[in-house]
Amino acid sequence: MTISYSMEHMQSGRQTSDSRSYLVQRAEKLALASVDRPLQVPALSRALGVSERTLRKLFNEIHGQPPSRHLRMLRLAQVRRVLLSARGQLVTVTGIATDFGFGELGRFSVEYRKVFGESPSETLHRGRLSKGTPATDGDVEYPNSHR
């Protein structure tokens, strides 16, 4: 009886962990599906049917960051991929940043430089000069204007 209880408890714990990860993954997908809008944790939590507190707790447990910070980093990474793949395209940093929901361009630029060690315009310039395909972390969903 002790062994079966332990197995059930372990499976229950695994399911809880899986459901927490699944909820965070769903939040990430929802946030990245509407990159043209600013991130809003309250709207995400409503869409997922959980409280903001629960969502924040899960993101902190899984990623060590609040959801707003983690999701901004995901969007910044997507912006970088688009900038690096700009070969032969007439795009601007402003256009790309706003397409990914970054409305305050000064803050965007400062945050981008802190994360990637260069300005977005430097990345765009390197992307225009590169001849190969930029490395990506899998399929990236771009706003309609960048497909």
RAMO-V391076 format. One record per run of one state. SS is the DSSP state (H for helix, E for strand, C for the rest). FROM is the first residue (numbers start at 1). LEN is the number of residues. If there is no record, write none. Layout:
# RAMO-V391076
ss = (SS;SS)
from = (FROM;FROM)
len = (LEN;LEN)
This chain:
# RAMO-V391076
ss = (C;H;C;H;C;H;C;H;C;H;C;H;C;H;C;H;C)
from = (1;2;34;41;49;52;64;67;85;93;100;105;117;120;130;144;147)
len = (1;32;7;8;3;12;3;18;8;7;5;12;3;10;14;3;1)
